[in-house]
Amino acid sequence: MGRKQRQRLKDLVAIDDTWRDLNLDIPPRYLDVYEAERRLPQHNLSLPYPEGANGRYVKFTSQINMLGWNNVLNELLMLNHLAYKSKRAYVFQQYIWKWEYHPWPRSKAWDWHPHTPLSALIGGPTTGDGWPADDPAPRSVNEDYWDLVCPPSKVRVIWTHHIKTEYNLRWTPNSKQVFDAWNKVLLEDTAQCVEVIAPQRDIEDFSQVFELWLWGSERILAMWEELRDSPVSQLLRTSPIIERNIARNEHLFWSNKTTELDPFKHVFAAHVRRGDYDEACLNLANWKSTFYGWNQLPWLPDRFVTPEGGEPGKNTPENIKKYYERCLPEPDTIIKRINDARDDYEKEVFGEVKKDHYVHTLYVLTNEKGESAFNEITTGELSRALTLSTLVHKRRTSRWPTDMDLARRSAIFLGNGWSSFTSNILHRRLVEKKIPITNRFF
């Protein structure tokens, strides 16, 4: 988003029409959220170094946008960690929607392209929360403060494709090697303000610092332990908007079988990808794709080994069938996987499969429209099945982060290994030390 567009937004914030966010027929403006971001205490030029007028800042204009939320989320967490290690304040940006994913028609959008404040979707250091008390790292700031503290005359521009060429960062280096090269660049640069920019796609496609080809290969795994232990991950939290959504719907997860104060200890969350995934699975199969992101961690159950045969762009019919069994499973397969995963969990945790199952409520995360698909996978051994449409939402744009947080809290999570949505849920569950047997894949 450019400076003029952000100024228009600031002018809107000055108008007290927060009531509009209660109208579910139009997109929320999130004026209260934007105002809270504007008032972050680090947005103060008089603060001492490494913040304030003499602080060090980095803005990754190169970060991916107008794509699905989870493709954005995994990259920006890594970028925040890179800024943290390079002793610079991370400049967080609004989430800009891919139009097809926005839950309103274009005629109702306030802006083109539609956007949502980052702190409506996540909380923690990435959106400006503090670091541990003894950590001197500068806190993240928003784009408006960047415009103030880093006018164009103070900004050093670094192009991603130049760094990739200079340090040979394409195709073969693992994520740690990519990270270390960029950390060296940002640490050693004496400029107070650095803006990392990607070239146009006709010069280089997927030119982000941590690009798609890295996330879609095992090369990404070299950064797992460092990112897991980083305060970026350890302090990542659910946004207040999503917390309210969870609280508003928690009663739906209680039943006469609930024995814990936390009802989600009895919940099985299953990510059943549908919608556009028929074509996506065929494409993944033809290009012999591995699992995505953290789903590839070798010590997790249900690993996928790319079958031999075929060639890039055209796989064999036998191999395509194997992909579909895992990527787009049939209802009978889904039911079996859910029951088997629940039984495996109860055996490991309790030493036996419970006659009256401890995990008794199924929550289905899906992009399927309509209820027929969910009726097919309701299994008698899980006594209740809930879906996103069961829940009460005050803002449509909060639905998928709510899905993710419910899956984070659940006793067991069964996901799709090729999905960034699954990978980001898994990231939070593993940071919270949920044992491997609770994290499964179709």
VEXTOR-983285 format. One record per residue (C-alpha): residue number from 1; x, y, z. Coordinates in steps of 0.05 Angstrom, whole numbers. Each point is the difference from the previous one (the first is absolute). Layout:
N
NUM	X	Y	Z $
...
***
This chain:
442
1	0	0	0 $
2	28	68	-20 $
3	8	62	44 $
4	-61	35	-31 $
5	-45	-60	13 $
6	24	-5	71 $
7	-13	74	11 $
8	-71	-10	-25 $
9	-7	-56	51 $
10	26	45	56 $
11	-51	53	-19 $
12	-55	-53	6 $
13	25	-21	68 $
14	-11	71	24 $
15	-75	-9	-14 $
16	-37	-35	56 $
17	-39	-52	-40 $
18	23	-63	36 $
19	-74	-19	2 $
20	7	-20	-73 $
21	41	-61	20 $
22	-63	-28	33 $
23	-35	-2	-68 $
24	13	-70	-26 $
25	-23	18	-70 $
26	61	42	-14 $
27	75	-12	12 $
28	26	26	67 $
29	45	61	-2 $
30	36	-21	64 $
31	7	73	20 $
32	10	-18	73 $
33	55	-49	-19 $
34	36	50	-44 $
35	-4	51	55 $
36	30	-49	50 $
37	58	-13	-48 $
38	11	74	-9 $
39	5	9	75 $
40	54	-52	11 $
41	50	29	51 $
42	60	-13	-46 $
43	-29	49	-51 $
44	39	55	35 $
45	58	37	-32 $
46	29	20	68 $
47	13	-72	22 $
48	73	-19	10 $
49	39	-44	-48 $
50	-13	-53	-28 $
51	-70	31	-7 $
52	-22	71	-12 $
53	29	49	-51 $
54	69	-33	1 $
55	-24	-73	0 $
56	11	-54	-52 $
57	-58	-23	-44 $
58	-14	-49	-56 $
59	-61	-2	-44 $
60	-10	-61	-45 $
61	-41	29	-57 $
62	21	-64	-34 $
63	-45	-43	44 $
64	-55	-36	-37 $
65	-69	30	-3 $
66	-66	-10	-36 $
67	6	-74	14 $
68	-31	-46	52 $
69	10	21	73 $
70	42	-60	18 $
71	50	10	-56 $
72	9	69	28 $
73	2	-20	74 $
74	57	-50	-4 $
75	44	49	-38 $
76	-13	60	45 $
77	17	-40	63 $
78	66	-18	-31 $
79	11	72	-22 $
80	-15	25	71 $
81	52	-49	27 $
82	50	25	-52 $
83	-12	72	21 $
84	7	-21	73 $
85	67	-34	-12 $
86	26	58	-41 $
87	-17	48	57 $
88	-51	39	-40 $
89	-73	16	13 $
90	-45	-39	-46 $
91	-50	43	-38 $
92	-66	-38	-1 $
93	-50	11	-56 $
94	-74	-11	-12 $
95	-24	-65	-29 $
96	-21	13	-72 $
97	-51	-49	-24 $
98	0	-42	-62 $
99	-66	23	-28 $
100	-29	-70	-10 $
101	8	-14	75 $
102	-33	64	25 $
103	-68	-17	29 $
104	-36	60	-31 $
105	-13	20	-72 $
106	43	55	-29 $
107	-60	47	1 $
108	2	0	76 $
109	76	7	9 $
110	25	64	33 $
111	65	-3	-39 $
112	31	-36	-58 $
113	34	-45	17 $
114	-35	-16	66 $
115	44	-2	61 $
116	-3	-19	74 $
117	45	25	56 $
118	51	-52	19 $
119	-17	6	74 $
120	-71	-21	-14 $
121	27	-68	-22 $
122	58	-14	47 $
123	33	28	62 $
124	70	-1	28 $
125	66	34	-18 $
126	-15	-2	-75 $
127	-56	51	11 $
128	37	43	50 $
129	-6	-36	67 $
130	62	3	45 $
131	58	-48	3 $
132	21	-32	66 $
133	17	51	53 $
134	76	-12	-4 $
135	1	1	-77 $
136	26	66	-29 $
137	-27	-14	-70 $
138	-41	56	-32 $
139	-75	-13	-5 $
140	-37	-7	-65 $
141	-32	63	-29 $
142	-54	12	-51 $
143	5	31	-69 $
144	-24	68	21 $
145	56	7	51 $
146	49	-24	-52 $
147	-23	57	-45 $
148	15	48	57 $
149	66	-27	26 $
150	27	-22	-68 $
151	-15	53	-52 $
152	25	-19	-71 $
153	64	38	9 $
154	22	-47	57 $
155	-20	-66	-33 $
156	51	-49	-29 $
157	-34	-44	-52 $
158	23	-72	-7 $
159	-25	-43	-58 $
160	-13	-73	15 $
161	24	-25	-68 $
162	67	36	9 $
163	12	-33	68 $
164	-21	-68	-27 $
165	51	7	-57 $
166	56	26	44 $
167	-8	-55	53 $
168	-23	-56	-47 $
169	-66	-10	38 $
170	-42	-32	-55 $
171	-24	-72	-1 $
172	52	-37	41 $
173	17	36	66 $
174	-41	-20	60 $
175	-40	49	40 $
176	54	11	52 $
177	50	19	-54 $
178	-50	47	-31 $
179	-16	30	69 $
180	74	9	18 $
181	16	35	-65 $
182	-57	50	9 $
183	17	9	74 $
184	71	19	-20 $
185	-25	50	-50 $
186	-48	34	49 $
187	48	-1	58 $
188	59	29	-38 $
189	-39	54	-37 $
190	11	66	37 $
191	-64	31	-27 $
192	-51	15	54 $
193	-59	-18	-46 $
194	3	-58	-49 $
195	-56	-18	-48 $
196	3	-69	-33 $
197	-34	1	-67 $
198	-16	-55	-51 $
199	5	11	-75 $
200	-59	-6	-47 $
201	-21	-71	-16 $
202	25	6	-72 $
203	71	7	30 $
204	-7	-54	53 $
205	-60	-40	22 $
206	-7	-17	74 $
207	54	49	20 $
208	-15	4	75 $
209	55	-8	51 $
210	-29	-68	20 $
211	-36	-19	-64 $
212	-50	-55	-18 $
213	53	-49	-25 $
214	33	2	68 $
215	-65	-13	38 $
216	-18	-56	-46 $
217	63	-40	10 $
218	38	-31	58 $
219	50	57	-4 $
220	-47	40	45 $
221	10	-48	59 $
222	70	26	16 $
223	-33	60	34 $
224	-51	-38	41 $
225	34	-3	68 $
226	24	72	-3 $
227	-68	27	-20 $
228	-35	-44	50 $
229	43	27	57 $
230	-2	72	-24 $
231	-41	49	42 $
232	-37	13	-66 $
233	-30	-69	7 $
234	1	-7	75 $
235	-38	65	10 $
236	-46	-7	-61 $
237	-71	3	25 $
238	-72	1	-22 $
239	-27	69	-16 $
240	-52	30	48 $
241	-52	-3	-56 $
242	10	-74	-9 $
243	2	-12	75 $
244	-68	32	5 $
245	-25	-44	-57 $
246	24	-62	37 $
247	-32	23	66 $
248	-65	15	-36 $
249	-3	-71	-27 $
250	32	-41	55 $
251	-67	-25	27 $
252	-10	-38	-65 $
253	58	-46	18 $
254	-28	-19	68 $
255	-42	-63	8 $
256	-22	-47	55 $
257	63	-40	-14 $
258	47	59	13 $
259	42	-14	63 $
260	53	54	-7 $
261	-3	74	14 $
262	28	9	-70 $
263	-52	-30	-48 $
264	51	-1	-57 $
265	37	-58	34 $
266	-58	-43	-26 $
267	1	28	-71 $
268	27	-31	-64 $
269	13	52	-54 $
270	4	-24	-72 $
271	22	43	-59 $
272	-41	-28	-57 $
273	22	40	-61 $
274	-52	2	-56 $
275	-24	56	-47 $
276	56	14	-50 $
277	44	-57	25 $
278	-17	-51	-53 $
279	39	40	-51 $
280	53	18	51 $
281	12	-74	18 $
282	8	-18	-73 $
283	51	55	-9 $
284	38	-22	63 $
285	0	-71	-25 $
286	25	17	-70 $
287	57	41	28 $
288	17	-54	51 $
289	-6	50	58 $
290	22	-16	70 $
291	-39	21	62 $
292	2	75	15 $
293	39	38	53 $
294	2	-29	70 $
295	-44	-58	-21 $
296	65	-31	-25 $
297	33	-7	68 $
298	28	-71	-1 $
299	-20	-21	70 $
300	-74	12	-10 $
301	-48	-58	-15 $
302	-30	-13	-68 $
303	58	24	-44 $
304	-9	1	-75 $
305	55	-29	-43 $
306	-3	24	-72 $
307	-13	-63	-42 $
308	51	-18	-53 $
309	-17	5	-73 $
310	-30	54	-44 $
311	34	64	-19 $
312	-8	73	22 $
313	-64	26	-31 $
314	-30	-68	-15 $
315	-5	-55	52 $
316	-24	-72	-10 $
317	-73	-18	12 $
318	21	-46	57 $
319	38	57	34 $
320	-56	49	-10 $
321	-47	-48	35 $
322	48	-3	59 $
323	0	76	4 $
324	-76	4	-1 $
325	-5	-51	57 $
326	38	48	45 $
327	-17	67	-31 $
328	-75	-8	-14 $
329	-22	-61	39 $
330	-70	-31	-9 $
331	-50	4	58 $
332	12	-72	21 $
333	75	13	3 $
334	-11	63	40 $
335	-43	-37	52 $
336	51	-56	6 $
337	58	49	9 $
338	-38	39	53 $
339	-18	-62	40 $
340	70	-30	-6 $
341	34	65	21 $
342	-46	6	60 $
343	14	-72	20 $
344	75	11	-8 $
345	-4	61	45 $
346	-39	-35	55 $
347	47	-60	-1 $
348	61	45	9 $
349	-30	47	52 $
350	-43	-49	40 $
351	31	-67	-18 $
352	-64	-25	-32 $
353	-57	21	-46 $
354	-55	27	45 $
355	-68	-34	-3 $
356	-32	68	9 $
357	48	39	-43 $
358	37	58	33 $
359	1	36	-66 $
360	-73	4	-20 $
361	-12	64	-40 $
362	21	10	-72 $
363	14	69	-28 $
364	7	3	-76 $
365	43	54	-32 $
366	-17	6	-73 $
367	-9	45	-60 $
368	-59	-41	-24 $
369	-65	38	-9 $
370	-63	-33	26 $
371	-12	-53	52 $
372	-6	-64	-42 $
373	74	-15	2 $
374	2	4	76 $
375	-60	-47	9 $
376	41	-52	-38 $
377	58	2	49 $
378	-40	2	65 $
379	19	-64	35 $
380	-41	-32	55 $
381	62	-10	44 $
382	11	75	3 $
383	-67	20	28 $
384	-4	71	-26 $
385	26	35	-62 $
386	7	76	-5 $
387	21	43	-59 $
388	16	72	-12 $
389	-73	14	-20 $
390	-21	-23	70 $
391	38	57	33 $
392	-22	71	11 $
393	45	53	-33 $
394	-2	75	7 $
395	48	11	-57 $
396	6	-45	-61 $
397	74	15	-9 $
398	13	-33	67 $
399	-28	-68	-19 $
400	63	-36	-24 $
401	45	26	57 $
402	-55	-25	47 $
403	3	-68	-35 $
404	76	-1	10 $
405	-4	17	74 $
406	-52	-53	14 $
407	46	-51	-33 $
408	58	26	41 $
409	-39	-12	64 $
410	-27	-69	-18 $
411	25	-65	30 $
412	14	-29	-69 $
413	10	33	-67 $
414	-4	-37	-67 $
415	23	43	-58 $
416	18	1	-74 $
417	75	-5	-9 $
418	1	43	-63 $
419	-35	58	34 $
420	31	63	28 $
421	-62	6	44 $
422	17	-67	32 $
423	74	19	6 $
424	-15	64	38 $
425	-47	-36	48 $
426	54	-52	10 $
427	51	55	14 $
428	-39	26	59 $
429	-17	-69	27 $
430	73	-21	-1 $
431	22	65	32 $
432	-49	-16	56 $
433	32	-70	6 $
434	-60	-42	-22 $
435	27	-70	-8 $
436	11	-29	-71 $
437	-57	-51	5 $
438	-49	58	5 $
439	23	29	-67 $
440	-22	-43	-58 $
441	-7	2	-76 $
442	-49	-33	-47 $
***
